[in-house]
Amino acid sequence: MPIVVPVKFAFASRDLWFDPQGLDIVEGDHAICSTERGTEFGLVTADPFEVAEKDLNAPLKPVLGVATDADYDRADELARKGEAAMADFRELVAKNELDMKPVGVEFLFGGEKVVFYFAAEDRVDFRQLVKDLSGRFRMRVDMRQIGVRDETRLVGGYAHCGQELCCTRFGGQFEPVSIRMAKEQDLPLNSSKISGVCGRLMCCLRYEFEAYKDFKSRAPKKKAVIDTPLGRARIQEYDTPKEQLVLRLENGKQFRVNLADMTCSDECVKRSEEQGCACRPDCVTRDVMDRIESPEIKLALMELDREMGVDLGGGLDAADRIVASGPTPRRKKQQEEAAGKGGKSRGDKGSSRSRGKGAADAAPTEQGGSSRRRRRRSEAAEPAQDIAASHETQQAAAAGNRRRRRHLSADERNEAFRNAAARDQQARDAAEKPADDASQSRPSRRRRHKSAADGARAEGQRRQSAKPDVPSVADQVASGEVRVSRRRPGDGGGAAAKANNGTAKPASERRAMPTEGDAREQGEGAEKKRRRRRRSRKPRTGGEGGADQGGSSRSSDTPSQ
C-alpha cells in the first residue's frame, strides 16, 4: 500500500497528498513539493500514513525536501512581494474598467509564474489585463477566478459566534447548504442571522444538520401529549444538543426530561407495529420524575402521595411534615363526640382537607336527621331575612318621604293664604284670652301668686307689643276683599296701565273692573295676539344680536296707544 503525506498550501482549498519518498517528515513541518503548476511551499498537516490504491485518483507527486532556514526566508520574501503586487493589480483592473474584484497574488516558490486571483459574478474578458500584467512584472501570468466562499476563506475573519471562520480554520471542500437545514434546526429564517461573512448560508448549518435530523426522528413530535404521574403534559420545545424535551403540565408547571429516560406504552408499541414505523416514547414513569431537580415537581409528587394515602412523615421532624400523622386534639375530640352520638365523621379518613374544616364537616346523625352545617345555615338565614325586611322598609320610607315639586294652581294658592290667615287669627285670639284661661289650659307644676301691680304691668307690655289693628293680606284674602290671581303677558296691567292711566291701580281693581283703555287695547290687539308666536324658553346664543332680537320681541307684546 502506498504511503502518503498531506500538505496544505496557502491558496488551495484542501489538502493534497504527496509521496514522502522516505524523508523524515512529520506533522508541522514545511515541505517543498512539486505540483502541476510548479514548485510550491506548503505545510504538512499530518504524519505519513498508508492508503489503498483505489483511493488514489492520479499518480502521486513527490516531496522535494523539508524546508530549511533559507527556504523560510525565501517564502517570506515572496509573500511580501505578493502583497505589494496587489496595488498594481487593482490599478490595472480599474484602468481596463473590468467588473472583477482582486483577491490575492501568489508568486510560486520556484519562480515559474505568478498567479492572480479575482472574484466575479460572470465571465470576464481579461486578455488586455494579462498583457499589462506581463509587461509590468516580466513573468508568466496565470489568472484564476474564484467564488465568494473561496474569497472569504483566503481573506479570513471572524463569524457571528466570535470564532474564526470555519472555512479558514477547517478548510476542506465546500459542501452545499440549503434553507431546509435551517428549518430543521428551528432557526429563524432571517437572512442576516443565518448568512455568513460571504453573504451565503453559513457552513456550520451543515455540521449539526444530521444530529438534529436524527434526534427529531427518535423524539415525539411537538405539541404531542405525554402521560406522566402528575397528569397529561404537552411537549413545548426541544433541546437537541442535550437531547432533552421541555414538557408542560396542565397546571402550567414546566420541567425537562431526557429522551433516553422516556418509555413507550403498550398502545404505542402496538400502533407502531401496525403502521410499520419507529416507536416514539409517549410516557414518563415515576422514577424519572423523582430524579428531576425541581422543587415544584417534588412538592406536586408529595401532594400526589398524600392524596393516595402514603405517609410522608417518616424520618421528618413534625415541623417539616406536610401532613400530620394523626388528627389534632380538637379534631379527635370532635370525632369522639360524633362517635358517641352514633354518627360517623368524615375526618376518619385522615386527609388534610377534612382536618381544617372543623365541626362543620360532621356527617348528619341518625337522631337529629340534619347536619350541624345545615343548622348553622338556617340560623344564619333568619337574621339575613330580618336585614332584608328592614332594608325594604327603609326603602319604602325613603320613597314615601320623597317629595315631588309641582306648581300650585290659583285655587290652591288662595286656599293656602286662607289657612295662613286662619292660623294668625287663632294665635291672636289665644293671646287676648285672660291669664286665668291660659293657666287653666296649661297648668304649671308650681303655682305662683301674682299681685295686682304685676298684672297691670303685664297688661301694659302686652298692649305695647300688640300689632296695629290693620288687616293683613291674609285677612283680606280670607274675607274675600282681595282676589289673588296670576298676571299673564298681555293682560293690560303693569307698564301698560301706567302708560294709559298715568297711575297704577291695585290688582283687584284691574281684574274686577277693566278700564275702557284696556278694553280698547284688547279689541284692537286681538288680531295681533292671535298671530303672535309663542317664544321659546331656550336661551338664545346670538350674542348681542340675539339680545336685541329678544328685546324687540318683548317690546312687541306691549300694546301701542
C-alpha positions in Angstrom: 0.0 0.0 0.0 1.4 3.4 -0.9 2.4 5.9 1.8 1.2 9.5 1.5 1.7 12.7 3.4 -0.9 15.5 3.3 0.3 19.1 2.6 -1.7 22.3 2.9 -0.9 25.3 0.5 -1.9 28.9 1.1 -4.2 29.3 -1.8 -5.5 25.7 -2.1 -9.0 24.8 -0.8 -8.0 21.3 0.6 -5.0 19.2 1.5 -3.1 17.4 -1.3 -1.4 14.0 -1.0 2.3 13.6 -1.9 4.8 10.8 -1.9 7.3 11.4 1.0 10.0 9.3 -0.7 11.3 8.0 2.6 12.0 11.5 4.0 11.9 12.0 7.8 8.9 14.3 7.7 6.3 14.8 10.5 3.3 16.9 11.2 4.0 20.6 11.5 7.0 20.7 9.1 7.1 22.8 5.9 7.9 20.9 2.7 8.8 21.9 -0.8 6.6 19.9 -3.2 6.4 19.6 -7.0 2.8 20.3 -8.3 1.2 20.7 -11.6 1.8 24.5 -11.5 5.4 24.2 -10.5 7.4 24.1 -7.2 5.4 25.2 -4.2 6.0 25.7 -0.4 3.4 24.1 1.9 2.6 22.9 5.5 2.5 19.2 6.4 -0.8 18.7 8.3 -0.3 15.0 9.4 2.2 12.3 9.7 2.7 9.9 6.7 0.1 7.1 6.5 -0.9 4.3 4.2 -3.8 4.4 1.8 -5.5 2.0 -0.6 -4.8 2.0 -4.3 -8.4 2.7 -5.1 -8.3 5.9 -3.1 -5.8 7.4 -5.4 -7.2 9.3 -8.4 -3.8 10.2 -10.0 -0.2 9.3 -9.6 1.4 10.9 -6.5 3.8 13.9 -6.9 7.0 13.7 -4.9 8.1 15.8 -1.9 11.4 17.5 -2.9 12.6 18.1 0.6 12.0 19.5 4.0 12.2 23.3 4.2 15.4 24.9 5.6 16.1 28.3 7.0 17.0 29.7 3.6 13.7 28.3 2.3 11.8 30.1 5.0 13.4 33.4 4.2 12.6 33.0 0.5 9.0 32.1 1.3 8.6 35.2 3.5 10.1 37.4 0.7 7.7 36.0 -1.9 4.8 36.7 0.4 5.8 40.3 0.9 6.2 40.6 -2.9 2.7 39.3 -3.5 1.2 41.8 -1.1 3.0 44.7 -2.9 1.7 43.4 -6.2 -1.9 43.8 -5.1 -1.7 47.6 -5.6 -0.6 47.2 -9.2 -3.3 44.6 -9.8 -6.1 46.9 -8.6 -4.7 49.8 -10.6 -4.7 47.8 -13.9 -8.2 46.4 -13.2 -9.5 49.9 -12.7 -7.7 51.1 -15.8 -9.3 48.4 -18.0 -12.7 49.0 -16.4 -13.3 45.3 -15.7 -16.1 44.0 -13.4 -13.9 42.0 -11.1 -12.6 42.1 -7.5 -8.8 41.4 -6.9 -8.4 38.9 -4.1 -4.7 37.9 -4.0 -1.3 37.5 -5.8 0.8 34.4 -5.4 4.4 34.0 -6.6 5.4 30.4 -6.9 8.4 29.2 -4.9 10.2 28.0 -8.0 9.6 31.3 -9.8 7.9 29.7 -12.7 4.9 32.1 -12.8 2.7 34.5 -10.8 -0.9 33.7 -10.2 -3.6 36.4 -9.8 -6.8 35.5 -8.0 -10.0 37.5 -8.5 -13.8 37.2 -7.8 -16.5 38.0 -10.3 -20.2 37.1 -10.8 -19.9 36.4 -14.6 -17.1 35.6 -17.0 -14.7 38.5 -17.7 -12.6 39.2 -20.8 -9.2 39.9 -19.2 -6.9 39.4 -22.2 -5.8 43.0 -22.2 -5.2 42.8 -18.5 -2.9 39.8 -18.9 -0.8 41.7 -21.4 -0.5 44.7 -19.0 0.4 42.4 -16.0 3.0 40.5 -18.1 4.6 43.7 -19.2 4.8 45.1 -15.7 6.1 42.0 -13.8 8.1 40.4 -16.6 6.8 37.0 -15.7 4.4 34.4 -16.9 0.9 35.4 -15.7 -1.9 33.0 -14.7 -5.5 34.3 -13.9 -7.7 32.3 -11.6 -11.4 33.1 -10.9 -12.8 32.0 -7.6 -16.2 32.3 -5.7 -17.2 34.4 -2.8 -16.7 31.4 -0.4 -13.1 30.9 -1.6 -12.6 34.7 -1.3 -13.7 34.7 2.3 -11.5 31.7 3.1 -8.4 33.4 1.7 -9.1 36.7 3.4 -10.1 35.2 6.7 -12.0 36.8 9.6 -14.4 36.1 12.4 -18.0 34.9 12.3 -21.1 35.9 14.3 -20.2 33.4 17.0 -16.9 35.2 17.7 -14.8 32.3 16.4 -12.6 32.2 13.4 -14.4 31.4 10.1 -15.0 27.7 9.7 -13.8 27.8 6.0 -10.5 29.2 7.2 -10.0 27.1 10.3 -11.1 23.7 9.0 -10.6 24.1 5.3 -11.8 21.3 3.0 -14.1 21.5 0.0 -17.3 23.4 0.3 -20.5 21.3 0.6 -23.9 22.6 -0.4 -26.0 24.3 2.3 -29.8 24.7 1.9 -32.5 26.6 3.7 -34.1 23.2 4.8 -31.1 22.8 7.1 -32.0 26.0 9.0 -35.7 24.9 9.2 -34.7 21.5 10.6 -32.7 23.2 13.4 -35.6 25.6 14.3 -33.5 28.7 13.4 -35.2 32.0 12.4 -35.4 32.3 8.7 -33.8 35.7 8.7 -31.1 36.2 6.1 -29.0 38.4 8.4 -28.8 35.7 11.1 -28.2 32.6 9.0 -25.8 34.1 6.5 -22.1 34.3 6.9 -19.5 37.0 6.0 -19.5 35.8 2.4 -23.2 36.5 2.1 -24.1 32.9 1.6 -25.7 30.5 4.1 -23.3 29.6 7.0 -21.2 26.5 6.6 -21.9 25.5 10.2 -25.6 24.8 9.3 -24.4 21.6 7.8 -22.3 20.5 10.7 -25.3 19.8 13.1 -27.9 19.0 10.5 -27.5 15.3 10.8 -27.7 15.5 14.6 -30.9 17.4 14.5 -32.4 15.1 11.9 -31.6 12.0 14.0 -32.9 13.5 17.2 -36.3 14.5 15.7 -36.7 11.1 14.1 -36.5 9.5 17.6 -38.3 12.1 19.7 -42.1 12.6 19.9 -43.4 15.4 17.8 -44.0 18.9 19.2 -47.4 19.5 20.8 -47.8 15.8 21.4 -49.4 14.7 24.7 -47.3 12.7 27.1 -48.6 10.7 30.1 -47.0 11.5 33.5 -47.8 10.6 37.1 -49.0 14.2 37.6 -51.3 14.1 34.6 -51.0 14.8 30.9 -48.2 17.0 29.7 -47.6 18.6 26.3 -44.2 18.9 24.6 -43.3 22.6 24.3 -39.8 22.6 22.7 -36.6 20.5 22.0 -33.1 20.9 23.4 -31.2 18.9 20.7 -27.6 19.3 21.9 -28.6 17.8 25.3 -31.3 15.5 23.8 -33.9 16.8 26.3 -37.6 17.7 25.9 -39.4 20.5 27.7 -42.8 19.4 29.0 -45.7 21.4 30.4 -48.4 20.1 32.7 -52.0 21.1 32.7 -51.4 23.4 35.7 -48.7 25.3 33.9 -45.6 23.8 35.5 -42.7 23.0 33.2 -39.9 20.5 33.5 -37.2 18.9 31.4 -36.7 15.2 30.8 -34.1 13.3 28.8 -35.3 11.5 25.7 -33.5 8.3 26.9 -35.5 8.2 30.1 -38.9 8.2 28.4 -40.6 4.9 27.7 -43.3 3.6 25.3 -46.7 2.4 26.4 -48.2 -0.8 25.2 -50.6 1.0 22.9 -47.8 2.9 21.3 -45.9 -0.3 20.6 -48.9 -1.9 19.1 -49.7 1.1 16.9 -46.1 1.3 15.7 -46.1 -2.4 14.7 -49.4 -1.9 12.8 -48.1 1.1 10.9 -44.6 -0.3 10.4 -42.8 2.8 11.8 -40.4 3.5 14.6 -41.9 3.7 18.1 -41.7 7.1 19.7 -41.9 7.3 23.6 -45.1 8.7 25.0 -44.9 8.4 28.8 -42.7 9.3 31.8 -42.5 7.0 34.8 -42.5 7.9 38.4 -38.8 7.1 39.0 -37.9 9.5 36.2 -40.0 12.2 37.8 -38.3 11.7 41.2 -34.9 12.4 39.6 -36.0 15.8 38.3 -34.3 18.6 40.3 -37.3 20.9 40.6 -38.9 22.0 43.9 -42.4 22.4 42.2 -42.3 18.9 40.8 -41.2 17.4 44.1 -44.0 19.2 46.0 -46.5 18.1 43.4 -45.4 14.5 43.8 -45.6 14.7 47.6 -49.1 16.1 47.3 -50.0 13.1 45.0 -48.6 10.7 47.6 -50.7 12.3 50.3 -53.8 12.0 48.3 -53.1 8.4 47.7 -52.7 7.8 51.4 -48.9 7.4 51.6 -47.4 8.6 54.9 -44.6 11.1 54.1 -43.7 11.8 57.8 -41.1 9.0 58.2 -37.8 10.4 59.2 -39.0 14.0 59.2 -39.5 16.5 62.0 -43.1 17.4 62.9 -42.5 21.0 61.8 -41.2 19.8 58.4 -44.1 17.4 57.7 -46.6 18.5 55.1 -49.4 16.2 56.5 -49.7 15.4 60.2 -49.5 11.7 61.2 -52.8 11.9 63.2 -55.7 14.1 63.9 -55.3 17.2 66.2 -56.6 17.1 69.7 -59.6 19.2 68.8 -60.4 17.1 65.8 -60.0 13.9 67.9 -62.5 15.3 70.4 -65.0 16.1 67.7 -64.6 12.6 66.3 -65.3 11.1 69.7 -68.4 13.2 70.2 -69.7 12.2 66.8 -69.0 8.5 67.6 -70.8 8.8 70.9 -73.9 10.2 69.1 -73.8 7.2 66.7 -72.7 9.3 63.7 -69.7 8.9 61.6 -67.3 11.8 60.9 -65.6 12.4 57.6 -62.4 13.2 59.5 -61.7 9.5 60.0 -60.1 9.4 56.5 -57.2 11.4 57.8 -57.0 13.9 55.0 -55.7 17.4 55.5 -58.8 18.8 53.9 -61.1 17.3 56.4 -58.8 18.4 59.3 -59.1 22.1 58.5 -62.9 22.2 58.2 -63.8 21.7 61.9 -67.2 20.6 63.2 -69.0 21.9 60.1 -67.9 18.8 58.2 -69.6 16.3 60.6 -72.0 14.0 58.8 -75.7 14.1 59.8 -76.5 11.9 62.8 -79.2 9.3 62.9 -81.1 11.0 65.7 -81.1 14.6 64.6 -81.5 13.9 60.9 -79.7 17.2 59.9 -76.1 18.2 60.0 -74.6 21.0 62.0 -73.7 22.9 58.9 -77.4 22.9 57.9 -78.4 24.2 61.3 -75.9 26.9 61.1 -77.0 28.0 57.7 -80.7 28.0 58.8 -79.8 30.1 61.9 -77.8 32.5 59.8 -80.7 32.8 57.3 -83.1 34.3 59.9 -81.1 37.5 60.6 -80.4 37.8 56.9 -84.2 37.8 56.3 -84.7 40.4 59.0 -82.0 42.6 57.5 -83.6 42.3 54.1 -87.0 43.2 55.5 -85.6 46.2 57.3 -83.9 47.3 54.2 -87.1 47.1 52.2 -88.9 49.1 54.9 -86.2 51.8 54.8 -86.5 52.0 51.0 -90.3 52.3 51.3 -90.0 55.0 53.9 -87.5 56.9 51.8 -89.8 56.6 48.8 -92.7 58.0 50.9 -90.7 60.9 52.3 -89.5 61.8 48.9 -91.3 65.0 47.7 -92.1 65.9 44.2 -92.2 69.5 43.3 -95.2 70.8 41.4 -96.7 74.2 40.7 -99.9 75.2 42.7 -102.9 76.4 40.8 -104.7 79.7 41.6 -107.4 78.0 43.8 -104.8 76.1 45.8 -102.8 79.2 46.3 -105.9 81.1 47.6 -106.6 78.2 49.9 -103.1 78.3 51.3 -103.5 82.1 52.0 -106.8 81.5 53.8 -105.3 78.8 56.0 -102.4 81.1 56.9 -104.9 83.8 57.8 -106.9 81.5 60.0 -103.8 80.4 61.9 -102.9 84.0 62.5 -106.4 84.7 63.8 -106.2 81.8 66.2 -102.9 83.0 67.5 -104.3 86.5 68.2 -107.3 85.1 69.9 -105.2 82.9 72.1 -103.0 85.9 73.1 -106.2 88.0 74.0 -107.5 85.4 76.4 -107.2 86.2 80.1 -104.4 84.7 82.1 -106.7 82.6 84.1 -107.8 80.8 81.0 -104.2 80.4 79.9 -103.3 79.0 83.3 -106.2 76.6 83.1 -105.4 75.4 79.6 -101.7 74.9 80.5 -101.4 74.1 84.2 -98.0 74.8 85.8 -96.3 72.4 88.1 -95.6 75.2 90.5 -98.3 77.8 91.3 -97.2 81.4 91.7 -99.3 84.1 93.2 -99.3 87.4 91.3 -100.1 90.8 92.7 -102.3 93.5 91.1 -99.3 95.6 90.2 -97.8 92.6 88.3 -101.0 92.1 86.4 -101.2 95.8 85.4 -97.6 95.8 84.3 -98.0 92.6 82.1 -101.2 94.1 80.5 -99.3 97.3 79.6 -96.5 95.3 78.0 -98.9 93.2 76.0 -100.7 96.3 74.6 -97.4 97.9 73.6 -96.2 94.8 71.8 -99.5 94.1 70.1 -99.7 94.6 66.3 -101.5 97.6 64.9 -105.2 97.0 64.1 -104.6 96.9 60.3 -105.9 93.9 58.3 -103.2 91.8 56.8 -103.0 90.4 53.3 -104.1 87.0 54.6 -107.1 88.6 56.3 -108.1 90.4 53.2 -107.8 87.2 51.2 -109.8 85.3 53.8 -112.6 87.9 53.8 -112.8 87.9 50.0 -111.8 91.6 49.7 -108.7 90.8 47.7 -108.6 88.1 45.0 -105.2 86.7 44.1 -104.6 85.8 40.5 -101.6 85.3 38.3 -100.7 88.0 35.9 -100.1 86.9 32.3 -98.3 88.7 29.5 -100.7 91.0 27.5 -103.4 91.3 30.2 -103.2 95.1 30.2 -101.5 95.6 33.6 -98.1 96.8 34.7 -96.3 99.2 32.4 -99.3 99.4 30.0 -101.7 100.6 32.8 -99.2 103.2 33.9 -98.9 104.5 30.3 -102.7 104.6 29.8 -103.9 106.0 33.1 -100.8 107.6 34.5 -101.0 105.7 37.7 -101.1 102.0 38.5 -104.2 100.5 40.0 -104.5 97.7 42.5 -104.5 94.3 41.1 -108.1 93.6 42.4 -109.5 96.6 40.6 -107.7 95.8 37.4 -109.0 92.3 37.3 -112.5 93.1 38.6 -113.2 96.3 36.5 -111.2 96.6 33.3 -110.8 100.2 32.1 -112.0 101.4 28.8 -108.5 101.8 27.6 -107.8 98.2 28.4 -110.9 97.1 26.5 -110.0 99.2 23.5 -106.4 97.8 23.5 -107.7 94.3 23.8 -110.1 94.8 20.9 -107.5 96.4 18.7 -104.8 93.9 19.5 -106.9 90.8 19.4 -106.0 90.1 15.8 -102.4 90.8 16.6 -102.3 88.5 19.6 -103.7 85.6 17.6 -100.8 85.9 15.2 -98.1 86.2 17.8 -96.0 83.1 18.1 -95.0 81.7 21.5 -91.5 82.4 22.4 -89.1 79.6 23.1 -87.8 79.2 26.6 -84.4 78.1 25.4 -81.6 80.6 25.9 -80.5 82.4 22.8 -76.9 82.2 21.7 -76.9 85.1 19.3 -74.7 87.3 21.4 -75.6 91.0 21.3 -77.7 90.5 18.2 -79.8 87.8 19.9 -80.3 90.2 22.9 -81.5 92.9 20.5 -83.9 90.5 18.9 -85.2 89.3 22.3 -85.8 92.9 23.3 -87.7 93.7 20.1 -89.9 90.7 20.7 -90.7 91.7 24.2 -91.5 95.2 23.2 -93.9 94.0 20.6 -96.0 92.3 23.3 -96.8 95.7 24.8 -99.9 97.2 23.1 -99.5 100.5 21.4 -101.5 103.5 22.4 
